[in-house]
């Protein structure tokens, strides 16, 4: 089980770093490229904060919080035997945290590029790591209601 968490984490991290590399090496910062007109755009941006640019400019604080959460997730995920969905959840959370943590340490900001517009509402710009974190958290919340026994190995 621990091996699966590591593999899922590495896949999530690789997908995040690869997409950021491709997007940022082939597109100008803050210049939108339409993928699905009126809905989905590639818009490379630098986010020096957390979600919705909160805590902008507090990189050391965000790095320390990320490291604390990462340490806790690793401890919890490896502490006891988990079912398949918990394994996926922890793998996505750890991989996503590592992707954004890498950006914070190396670039001093997080590279975001996915821009979604829906009914004239523009969502916050995000990246693959953010998707992994959100999906991993949703799975954990779901499992807190239904339990992981159903989904054991």
C-alpha positions in Angstrom: 0.0 0.0 0.0 2.8 2.4 0.9 4.4 1.7 -2.5 1.1 2.7 -4.3 0.9 6.0 -2.4 4.5 6.8 -3.5 3.7 5.8 -7.1 0.5 7.9 -7.2 2.4 10.8 -5.6 5.2 10.6 -8.2 2.7 10.4 -11.1 0.8 13.4 -9.8 4.1 15.3 -9.3 5.4 14.4 -12.7 2.1 15.4 -14.5 2.2 18.7 -12.7 5.8 19.6 -13.4 5.6 18.4 -17.0 2.5 20.4 -17.8 4.0 23.5 -16.2 7.2 23.1 -18.1 5.4 22.7 -21.4 3.0 25.6 -20.9 5.5 28.0 -19.5 8.2 27.2 -22.1 5.8 27.7 -25.0 3.5 30.6 -23.9 4.0 34.1 -22.7 3.2 35.0 -19.1 -0.3 36.6 -18.7 -1.2 35.9 -22.3 -4.3 33.8 -22.8 -4.5 31.1 -25.4 -8.1 29.8 -26.1 -8.5 26.0 -26.0 -12.3 26.1 -26.0 -13.5 29.6 -26.8 -15.5 31.2 -24.0 -14.8 28.3 -21.6 -11.2 27.0 -21.3 -8.0 29.0 -21.7 -4.3 28.5 -21.1 -3.2 31.5 -19.2 0.3 31.2 -17.6 0.5 33.2 -14.4 2.7 33.6 -11.4 0.9 33.2 -8.1 3.0 34.3 -5.1 0.2 33.5 -2.7 -2.0 30.5 -1.9 -5.6 29.9 -3.1 -7.1 33.0 -4.7 -3.7 34.7 -4.1 -4.3 34.8 -0.3 -1.1 35.3 1.8 0.6 36.8 -1.3 4.2 37.6 -0.6 4.5 35.3 2.4 6.5 32.5 0.7 8.4 31.3 3.8 5.2 31.0 5.7 3.5 29.1 2.8 6.6 26.8 2.4 6.5 26.0 6.2 2.8 25.3 6.2 3.2 23.1 3.1 6.0 21.2 4.8 4.0 20.7 7.9 0.9 19.5 6.0 3.1 17.2 3.8 4.7 15.7 6.9 1.4 15.1 8.5 -0.1 13.5 5.3 2.9 11.2 4.9 2.7 10.2 8.6 -1.0 9.5 8.5 -1.0 7.8 5.1 1.8 5.4 6.1 0.6 4.9 9.7 -2.1 2.3 9.0 -3.3 0.1 6.3 -5.7 2.0 4.0 -8.2 1.0 1.3 -7.8 1.8 -2.4 -9.5 5.1 -2.3 -7.6 6.4 0.7 -4.4 5.4 -1.1 -5.4 7.3 -4.2 -6.5 10.3 -2.0 -3.2 10.5 -0.1 -1.2 10.0 -3.2 -2.9 12.8 -5.0 -2.6 15.1 -2.0 1.1 14.4 -1.5 1.9 14.7 -5.2 -0.1 18.0 -5.5 1.5 19.5 -2.4 5.0 18.5 -3.7 4.3 20.1 -7.1 3.3 23.5 -5.6 6.0 23.2 -3.0 8.6 22.7 -5.7 7.5 25.9 -7.4 7.5 27.9 -4.2 11.1 26.8 -3.4 12.6 27.0 -6.9 10.7 30.0 -8.4 9.3 31.7 -5.3 5.8 31.6 -6.8 3.4 28.9 -8.1 3.0 28.5 -11.8 -0.7 28.4 -12.6 -2.2 28.2 -16.1 -5.7 26.7 -16.3 -8.4 29.3 -16.7 -12.0 28.3 -16.8 -14.9 30.7 -17.6 -18.4 29.6 -16.9 -21.5 31.8 -17.5 -19.4 35.0 -17.5 -17.7 33.8 -14.2 -13.9 33.5 -14.3 -12.6 30.9 -11.8 -9.3 31.3 -10.1 -6.4 30.2 -12.4 -5.0 26.9 -11.2 -2.7 24.0 -12.2 -2.6 20.2 -12.2 -1.2 20.1 -8.6 -4.3 22.1 -7.5 -6.6 19.6 -9.2 -4.8 16.7 -7.5 -5.2 18.4 -4.1 -8.9 19.2 -4.6 -9.7 15.7 -5.9 -7.7 14.1 -3.1 -9.5 16.2 -0.5 -12.9 15.4 -1.9 -12.1 11.7 -1.8 -11.1 12.0 1.9 -14.2 13.9 2.7 -16.3 11.3 0.9 -14.6 8.5 2.8 -15.2 10.2 6.1 -18.9 9.7 5.4 -19.0 6.3 3.8 -15.8 4.7 5.2 -13.0 3.0 3.4 -14.1 -0.6 4.2 -16.1 -0.7 1.0 -13.0 0.1 -1.1 -10.4 -2.1 0.6 -7.9 -4.1 -1.5 
